[in-house]
Amino acid sequence: MPKLFMFEKPQGMRDTLPELYHLKSRVKQSVSKEVQQWGYEPVETPTVEFNETVGTASAILDQQLFKLLDQQGNTLVLRPDMTAPIARIAASTMKGAERPLRLTYDAPVFRAQQYEGGRPAEFEQVGVELIGDESSSADAEVISLMISSLKQAEVRSYQVAVGHVGFVNALLNEVLGNESRAQEFRRYLYEKNYVGFRKAVDELPLSSLDKRRLYELLRLKGGAEVVENAKTLTESDEGKAALAQLEQLLDILNDYGINEDVMIDLNLVMHMSYYTGTVFEAYSEGLGYPLGGGGRYDQLLSKFHHPEPATGFGLRVDRLTEALGVSKQRITSDICLIFSGERRKEAMEQARTLRSEGQTVVIQEITGIKNVDAYSAQFQEVRYFIGSNGNGGTSS
């Protein structure tokens, strides 16, 4: 590799320096503690999975997968999400575990990005999966838990948008009558390209009534009244059933006392194609992209020959740190003991005592420091063990 690139990183990969590392660790610990207090058990999955199982089940575009070959010629992928690997676990090694199954994870995932994308190809997710419960109570639980996790991470300003894939699919199929055309309009919604959506509607050979139904879909955002407005747009049993589920969900969220944190968005479409029912995303003021999201994916586990209902969410750790709106503060350790060679043992004994008391202690021989004042500024307290007379100094 030319020396010109010796300090470069692969597209989308980032270094994490100590200040950001500590901030991310704090966020992850806060969320992980909260979800475990709700009864979710932590699991880990391999960084590398088989492409023909987890790779194809993940619903991530094939061009976004990092692929490699093992010694037997099998195609492997770096895991592109965590839901598919956990679905594999639930359908295999945890197949006999009592349901509902509550699992949580904290792990990096990998998705290749285009050069002009400017987005990370590796990022950490903290999330949960609730497997084996098809009720609206399960959907409400994971939404409420995500909100509680945001509070514990100290994200001050946030809102959760809740929609239903079943309603969107039903309405688009009713009006368009063509799955490929419906897919085109779902993509407009996923990209939040509402100008493109309206323009495409204008070009369709539809009645003015059907065009109005599609225009009205874009206006279905707000409070509980949105569900009532949506009922006037759908005639199918699927659409009506989706809205009935959404009403039931809102009643349960009301019992959780989180109505002010939730808005209805019935044109919410997620990038993962395996979602089948309730979907949701969390947003923070000032960020142009969601902190995370999730929803119901009742058909995913059938790809692992163990069909059962499931729901869950994932939060992006990098976006959570951005949402905190705090600058990465310089790290200052508790105590530094600076010593000369003849008093090394004394400094080491002092370090052992302080560490046993829970202090963070660095011991540093003075000959290894170029600028004592600049080096000492990294610590809350500095103690000197210099010379052979046993008189050490202290500074704070």
VOTORSE-299962 format. One record per residue (C-alpha): x, y, z. Coordinates in pm, 1 decimal, always signed. Layout:
MARDO         X         Y         Z
MARDO         X         Y         Z
...
This chain:
MARDO         X         Y         Z
MARDO      +0.0      +0.0      +0.0
MARDO    +142.0    +344.6     -89.3
MARDO    +255.2    +547.1    +210.9
MARDO      +6.3    +813.9    +101.1
MARDO    -270.3    +588.2    +242.3
MARDO     -92.6    +451.1    +547.9
MARDO    -310.8    +658.6    +783.1
MARDO    -635.5    +611.8    +590.9
MARDO    -919.5    +378.8    +694.3
MARDO   -1157.8    +175.3    +477.6
MARDO   -1467.4    +361.7    +359.6
MARDO   -1712.5    +417.1    +643.4
MARDO   -1480.5    +297.5    +922.0
MARDO   -1397.5    +526.4   +1214.0
MARDO   -1155.6    +544.1   +1503.8
MARDO   -1292.3    +595.1   +1854.5
MARDO   -1065.1    +804.8   +2072.4
MARDO   -1070.0    +787.0   +2453.9
MARDO   -1308.3   +1082.5   +2511.1
MARDO   -1576.6    +943.7   +2276.5
MARDO   -1514.2    +589.2   +2397.2
MARDO   -1596.7    +685.8   +2755.0
MARDO   -1910.5    +873.6   +2645.9
MARDO   -2031.3    +577.5   +2440.2
MARDO   -1959.0    +338.5   +2726.8
MARDO   -2166.3    +549.1   +2963.0
MARDO   -2458.8    +551.6   +2720.3
MARDO   -2440.8    +176.5   +2658.1
MARDO   -2422.1     +96.9   +3026.2
MARDO   -2726.1    +314.1   +3100.3
MARDO   -2938.2    +147.9   +2830.8
MARDO   -2816.0    -205.4   +2907.4
MARDO   -2893.2    -164.0   +3277.4
MARDO   -3245.3     -43.1   +3199.4
MARDO   -3337.6    -323.3   +2958.9
MARDO   -3202.3    -587.8   +3195.2
MARDO   -3417.2    -441.8   +3472.4
MARDO   -3714.2    -507.8   +3244.9
MARDO   -3618.4    -876.8   +3236.8
MARDO   -3425.1    -895.7   +2908.6
MARDO   -3131.7   -1139.2   +2912.7
MARDO   -2810.6   -1047.3   +2726.0
MARDO   -2682.0   -1261.6   +2438.4
MARDO   -2389.7   -1241.3   +2195.4
MARDO   -2371.9   -1366.9   +1838.6
MARDO   -2070.9   -1421.4   +1608.4
MARDO   -1937.6   -1126.1   +1414.4
MARDO   -1930.0   -1352.6   +1105.9
MARDO   -2236.0   -1547.1    +986.9
MARDO   -2326.8   -1759.3    +683.5
MARDO   -2456.5   -1551.0    +394.9
MARDO   -2724.2   -1800.4    +293.5
MARDO   -2884.6   -1787.8    +638.6
MARDO   -2836.1   -1462.2    +828.5
MARDO   -2718.6   -1272.0    +520.9
MARDO   -3031.4   -1343.7    +318.7
MARDO   -3265.2   -1315.8    +618.1
MARDO   -3137.4    -975.9    +727.9
MARDO   -3317.4    -776.8    +453.7
MARDO   -3007.4    -560.5    +406.9
MARDO   -2932.3    -493.5     +41.1
MARDO   -2681.8    -741.5    -101.1
MARDO   -2443.8    -463.0    -208.2
MARDO   -2425.9    -347.7    +154.2
MARDO   -2300.8    -681.7    +285.7
MARDO   -1933.5    -734.9    +367.8
MARDO   -1861.9   -1079.6    +225.4
MARDO   -1570.5   -1320.3    +259.0
MARDO   -1498.2   -1688.5    +198.6
MARDO   -1399.4   -1951.2    +453.7
MARDO   -1154.3   -2234.0    +380.9
MARDO   -1436.1   -2457.9    +257.4
MARDO   -1553.6   -2197.0      +6.1
MARDO   -1866.2   -2094.7    +200.1
MARDO   -1970.3   -1730.5    +163.9
MARDO   -1971.0   -1551.3    +498.0
MARDO   -2088.7   -1203.1    +594.6
MARDO   -2007.0    -961.2    +871.6
MARDO   -2339.3    -939.4   +1054.6
MARDO   -2538.3    -651.5    +899.2
MARDO   -2792.3    -637.0   +1182.6
MARDO   -2868.4    -813.3   +1511.0
MARDO   -3231.4    -914.0   +1462.6
MARDO   -3157.9   -1190.1   +1211.2
MARDO   -2878.5   -1351.8   +1420.2
MARDO   -3101.2   -1348.9   +1728.7
MARDO   -3383.4   -1500.2   +1524.8
MARDO   -3138.5   -1779.1   +1435.2
MARDO   -3062.2   -1834.7   +1804.6
MARDO   -3431.0   -1835.9   +1898.6
MARDO   -3506.8   -2093.1   +1628.3
MARDO   -3215.0   -2323.2   +1717.2
MARDO   -3030.0   -2330.4   +2048.6
MARDO   -3313.7   -2152.5   +2233.1
MARDO   -3593.1   -2330.1   +2049.7
MARDO   -3703.8   -2508.4   +2366.1
MARDO   -3682.1   -2202.9   +2594.7
MARDO   -4003.0   -2084.0   +2756.0
MARDO   -4190.8   -1818.5   +2560.4
MARDO   -4217.7   -1523.9   +2550.1
MARDO   -3841.5   -1491.1   +2514.8
MARDO   -3681.7   -1159.5   +2611.3
MARDO   -3328.9   -1103.6   +2480.2
MARDO   -3100.8    -799.1   +2464.7
MARDO   -2773.5    -723.7   +2287.3
MARDO   -2498.8    -464.7   +2256.7
MARDO   -2286.7    -518.3   +1945.8
MARDO   -2137.9    -359.3   +1632.1
MARDO   -2295.7    -427.1   +1292.2
MARDO   -2146.1    -376.3    +946.3
MARDO   -2300.6    -230.5    +629.9
MARDO   -2092.5    -123.9    +330.9
MARDO   -2151.4    +234.5    +216.5
MARDO   -2108.7    +414.0    -112.8
MARDO   -1815.6    +656.7    -134.8
MARDO   -2050.3    +953.0    -157.8
MARDO   -2261.1    +832.6    +133.5
MARDO   -2056.5    +969.9    +422.6
MARDO   -2220.4    +725.6    +664.5
MARDO   -2049.0    +478.4    +898.2
MARDO   -2004.2    +123.2    +774.1
MARDO   -1959.4      -2.6   +1129.6
MARDO   -2175.8    +114.5   +1418.0
MARDO   -2291.8     -16.2   +1753.2
MARDO   -2649.4    -104.4   +1837.3
MARDO   -2813.6    -163.4   +2173.9
MARDO   -3151.9    -328.3   +2152.8
MARDO   -3401.0    -595.9   +2252.2
MARDO   -3605.4    -872.0   +2090.7
MARDO   -3933.3    -999.4   +2240.4
MARDO   -4008.2   -1333.9   +2076.6
MARDO   -4320.8   -1549.3   +2098.7
MARDO   -4582.3   -1285.7   +2189.6
MARDO   -4816.6   -1158.9   +1917.8
MARDO   -5017.0    -925.3   +2141.0
MARDO   -5032.6    -547.0   +2128.9
MARDO   -4902.5    -555.2   +2485.8
MARDO   -4569.5    -684.1   +2351.0
MARDO   -4552.4    -397.5   +2099.4
MARDO   -4635.6    -147.8   +2373.3
MARDO   -4371.2    -296.6   +2602.0
MARDO   -4084.3    -254.9   +2356.4
MARDO   -4195.2     +99.0   +2265.2
MARDO   -4221.1    +193.7   +2630.0
MARDO   -3885.5     +30.2   +2703.9
MARDO   -3719.2    +223.9   +2421.9
MARDO   -3854.9    +549.3   +2564.9
MARDO   -3737.6    +451.4   +2912.5
MARDO   -3393.7    +369.7   +2767.8
MARDO   -3371.5    +714.4   +2607.9
MARDO   -3449.4    +871.1   +2945.6
MARDO   -3182.4    +664.0   +3118.4
MARDO   -2930.5    +766.1   +2851.4
MARDO   -3019.1   +1127.8   +2943.3
MARDO   -3149.3   +1220.7   +2598.7
MARDO   -3356.2   +1525.3   +2689.0
MARDO   -3561.2   +1595.5   +2377.9
MARDO   -3711.3   +1305.9   +2184.6
MARDO   -4031.4   +1176.1   +2029.6
MARDO   -4135.5    +834.0   +1902.3
MARDO   -4331.3    +803.5   +1578.4
MARDO   -4556.3    +496.4   +1559.0
MARDO   -4708.5    +353.2   +1243.4
MARDO   -4835.8     +25.9   +1100.3
MARDO   -4692.6    -140.4    +791.4
MARDO   -5014.7    -338.8    +745.9
MARDO   -5216.5     -21.7    +695.9
MARDO   -4972.6    +126.6    +442.3
MARDO   -4958.7    -198.6    +244.8
MARDO   -5335.3    -238.3    +248.8
MARDO   -5402.7    +114.7    +125.8
MARDO   -5139.0    +104.3    -148.3
MARDO   -5263.4    -233.4    -271.9
MARDO   -5625.1    -115.1    -266.6
MARDO   -5552.4    +194.3    -471.8
MARDO   -5272.5     +73.6    -698.9
MARDO   -5360.4    -294.6    -736.4
MARDO   -5001.4    -369.8    -832.3
MARDO   -4729.6    -485.2    -592.9
MARDO   -4438.4    -350.4    -797.2
MARDO   -4605.3     -10.4    -811.8
MARDO   -4683.4     -27.0    -440.0
MARDO   -4315.6     -98.9    -375.2
MARDO   -4222.7    +216.5    -564.2
MARDO   -4447.2    +425.5    -341.0
MARDO   -4321.1    +253.7     -24.9
MARDO   -3971.9    +360.1    -124.9
MARDO   -4083.7    +722.3    -153.2
MARDO   -4223.6    +695.4    +198.4
MARDO   -3912.4    +528.8    +339.2
MARDO   -3692.8    +800.4    +187.5
MARDO   -3942.2   +1064.2    +308.8
MARDO   -3948.2   +1192.9     -48.0
MARDO   -4297.4   +1336.4     -28.7
MARDO   -4244.7   +1562.3    -330.7
MARDO   -4159.2   +1256.9    -540.9
MARDO   -4459.4   +1072.6    -393.8
MARDO   -4701.9   +1349.3    -493.5
MARDO   -4549.1   +1382.3    -838.8
MARDO   -4582.4   +1006.9    -895.8
MARDO   -4946.0   +1020.3    -784.0
MARDO   -5015.0   +1301.7   -1032.0
MARDO   -4884.9   +1085.2   -1315.5
MARDO   -5102.1    +783.0   -1233.2
MARDO   -5415.7    +706.7   -1438.8
MARDO   -5636.7    +705.3   -1129.9
MARDO   -5965.7    +862.0   -1036.9
MARDO   -5957.5   +1186.1    -841.8
MARDO   -6097.4    +996.5    -541.6
MARDO   -5813.3    +743.2    -540.8
MARDO   -5555.7   +1013.6    -587.7
MARDO   -5704.0   +1195.2    -289.7
MARDO   -5666.4    +879.5     -79.6
MARDO   -5296.5    +869.3    -157.9
MARDO   -5251.1   +1240.8     -89.5
MARDO   -5431.4   +1199.6    +243.1
MARDO   -5188.8    +922.8    +342.8
MARDO   -4913.5   +1185.9    +369.6
MARDO   -5126.2   +1386.2    +615.2
MARDO   -5178.7   +1101.8    +860.1
MARDO   -4949.1   +1235.7   +1129.7
MARDO   -5042.4   +1357.6   +1474.6
MARDO   -5243.8   +1236.0   +1771.0
MARDO   -5508.2    +968.2   +1818.6
MARDO   -5740.7   +1149.8   +1577.2
MARDO   -5516.9   +1030.2   +1294.0
MARDO   -5653.0    +676.9   +1332.1
MARDO   -6009.5    +802.4   +1285.5
MARDO   -5908.1    +989.2    +970.5
MARDO   -5733.3    +678.8    +839.7
MARDO   -6052.1    +475.0    +870.5
MARDO   -6208.7    +681.1    +592.5
MARDO   -5929.6    +584.6    +350.4
MARDO   -5926.8    +204.6    +367.9
MARDO   -6197.1     -43.9    +277.9
MARDO   -6008.5    -371.2    +311.1
MARDO   -6021.0    -605.9    +608.4
MARDO   -5641.2    -586.2    +632.0
MARDO   -5644.4    -209.1    +659.9
MARDO   -5921.3    -207.1    +918.3
MARDO   -5748.0    -478.2   +1123.4
MARDO   -5425.2    -278.1   +1124.1
MARDO   -5603.1     +30.6   +1255.3
MARDO   -5781.3    -173.4   +1522.5
MARDO   -5442.3    -303.8   +1640.2
MARDO   -5309.2     +49.8   +1646.2
MARDO   -5601.5    +169.0   +1858.9
MARDO   -5541.6    -112.0   +2104.7
MARDO   -5173.2     -24.9   +2115.8
MARDO   -5252.3    +339.9   +2194.9
MARDO   -5473.9    +234.6   +2484.3
MARDO   -5188.9     +33.2   +2635.5
MARDO   -4935.0    +313.0   +2579.2
MARDO   -5179.3    +539.4   +2761.8
MARDO   -5160.1    +302.0   +3059.9
MARDO   -4779.8    +335.8   +3046.9
MARDO   -4827.6    +713.1   +3069.7
MARDO   -4613.2    +798.3   +2768.0
MARDO   -4870.0    +955.6   +2533.9
MARDO   -4684.3   +1285.4   +2524.5
MARDO   -4377.0   +1110.0   +2389.9
MARDO   -4563.3    +935.1   +2106.2
MARDO   -4705.9   +1059.8   +1777.1
MARDO   -4890.4    +862.7   +1508.8
MARDO   -4725.6    +852.9   +1166.2
MARDO   -4919.1    +626.9    +931.9
MARDO   -4684.1    +681.1    +638.4
MARDO   -4387.7    +550.6    +837.6
MARDO   -4206.9    +281.7    +638.7
MARDO   -3887.6    +113.8    +760.0
MARDO   -3589.7      +9.3    +547.1
MARDO   -3611.3    -350.2    +671.2
MARDO   -3854.1    -546.2    +453.8
MARDO   -3928.4    -806.2    +720.7
MARDO   -4151.0    -576.4    +929.3
MARDO   -4512.4    -690.1    +925.2
MARDO   -4711.9    -476.5   +1170.4
MARDO   -4646.4    -197.4   +1420.1
MARDO   -4329.7      +1.7   +1343.9
MARDO   -4173.8    +294.3   +1526.5
MARDO   -3877.1    +531.9   +1520.6
MARDO   -3725.9    +760.6   +1784.0
MARDO   -3619.1   +1112.7   +1693.0
MARDO   -3430.5   +1382.6   +1880.0
MARDO   -3449.4   +1755.5   +1826.7
MARDO   -3170.5   +1879.3   +1603.4
MARDO   -3085.4   +1541.8   +1447.6
MARDO   -3190.1   +1478.3   +1090.6
MARDO   -3206.6   +1101.5   +1130.6
MARDO   -3362.5    +859.9   +1381.7
MARDO   -3187.1    +750.2   +1699.8
MARDO   -3322.6    +402.7   +1638.6
MARDO   -3641.4    +212.8   +1581.0
MARDO   -3805.3    -121.2   +1547.7
MARDO   -4131.8    -302.7   +1509.2
MARDO   -4307.2    -633.1   +1462.8
MARDO   -4154.2    -897.4   +1234.2
MARDO   -4380.4   -1201.4   +1257.5
MARDO   -4246.6   -1375.0    +945.2
MARDO   -3870.5   -1356.1    +998.0
MARDO   -3835.9   -1666.7   +1215.4
MARDO   -4008.5   -1878.4    +952.2
MARDO   -3690.7   -1832.5    +745.4
MARDO   -3520.1   -2038.2   +1015.7
MARDO   -3799.8   -2301.1   +1001.9
MARDO   -3947.8   -2193.8   +1334.4
MARDO   -4234.5   -1949.4   +1266.4
MARDO   -4342.7   -1741.2   +1563.7
MARDO   -4427.7   -1374.9   +1630.2
MARDO   -4164.0   -1126.5   +1742.2
MARDO   -4102.1    -758.0   +1798.9
MARDO   -3810.3    -544.8   +1913.5
MARDO   -3602.6    -230.5   +1872.7
MARDO   -3244.8    -118.4   +1817.5
MARDO   -3079.6    +209.8   +1919.9
MARDO   -2774.6    +354.9   +1744.4
MARDO   -2507.9    +432.3   +2004.7
MARDO   -2331.9    +689.4   +1784.4
MARDO   -2655.2    +881.4   +1733.0
MARDO   -2740.6    +866.8   +2101.6
MARDO   -2410.6   +1037.0   +2182.5
MARDO   -2489.1   +1307.3   +1925.5
MARDO   -2836.1   +1356.7   +2072.3
MARDO   -2691.2   +1420.8   +2417.7
MARDO   -2568.1   +1754.0   +2286.6
MARDO   -2261.8   +1753.7   +2513.0
MARDO   -1905.2   +1807.0   +2407.2
MARDO   -1662.5   +1524.9   +2464.3
MARDO   -1486.5   +1635.2   +2779.2
MARDO   -1117.9   +1583.1   +2832.0
MARDO   -1055.2   +1277.9   +3046.8
MARDO    -893.0   +1346.8   +3381.9
MARDO    -787.7   +1050.0   +3590.1
MARDO    -802.9   +1061.1   +3968.5
MARDO    -439.7   +1051.5   +4081.2
MARDO     -91.3   +1038.4   +3932.1
MARDO    +213.7    +938.7   +4133.6
MARDO    +530.6   +1079.1   +3978.2
MARDO    +841.9    +916.5   +4115.6
MARDO   +1216.9    +904.1   +4079.4
MARDO   +1395.1    +571.0   +4047.6
MARDO   +1506.4    +546.8   +4407.9
MARDO   +1146.8    +584.2   +4535.1
MARDO    +974.8    +353.6   +4284.1
MARDO    +880.1     +94.0   +4545.4
MARDO    +725.2    +356.7   +4772.1
MARDO    +512.8    +489.6   +4483.7
MARDO    +401.2    +137.8   +4392.0
MARDO    +291.1     +64.3   +4746.8
MARDO     +97.3    +390.5   +4758.7
MARDO     -69.7    +304.6   +4423.4
MARDO    -180.5     -36.0   +4552.3
MARDO    -336.3    +123.6   +4860.1
MARDO    -523.2    +389.4   +4660.2
MARDO    -649.4    +139.0   +4401.3
MARDO    -782.2     -84.8   +4677.5
MARDO    -986.9    +218.3   +4787.2
MARDO   -1138.4    +247.9   +4438.1
MARDO    -919.9    +526.2   +4301.6
MARDO    -782.2    +537.6   +3946.6
MARDO    -404.7    +571.6   +3980.4
MARDO    -128.4    +619.8   +3724.8
MARDO    +233.9    +579.4   +3834.2
MARDO    +492.9    +747.9   +3614.7
MARDO    +872.4    +775.9   +3647.2
MARDO    +976.2   +1138.2   +3607.4
MARDO   +1249.0   +1060.0   +3352.2
MARDO    +980.2    +951.3   +3107.1
MARDO    +800.5   +1289.3   +3108.5
MARDO    +898.6   +1565.8   +2865.4
MARDO    +680.2   +1840.9   +3016.7
MARDO    +586.5   +1780.8   +3379.9
MARDO    +330.6   +2064.4   +3398.5
MARDO    +146.3   +1960.7   +3081.7
MARDO    +147.7   +1596.5   +3182.9
MARDO     +23.2   +1671.6   +3535.9
MARDO    -274.9   +1869.5   +3398.3
MARDO    -438.3   +1540.4   +3297.6
MARDO    -502.1   +1446.1   +3660.6
MARDO    -715.0   +1573.3   +3942.7
MARDO    -432.1   +1521.2   +4189.7
MARDO     -57.9   +1464.2   +4148.9
MARDO    +172.9   +1329.8   +4420.0
MARDO    +551.3   +1342.9   +4384.0
MARDO    +796.0   +1085.0   +4514.9
MARDO   +1122.2   +1250.7   +4420.0
MARDO   +1462.3   +1217.6   +4586.7
MARDO   +1579.5    +985.5   +4860.5
MARDO   +1473.9   +1174.0   +5174.3
MARDO   +1120.0   +1031.5   +5193.2
MARDO    +949.1   +1370.4   +5158.2
MARDO    +694.1   +1352.6   +4878.5
MARDO    +495.8   +1646.9   +4747.8
MARDO    +131.2   +1675.8   +4641.8
MARDO     -47.5   +1904.6   +4396.8
MARDO    -409.7   +1920.9   +4280.3
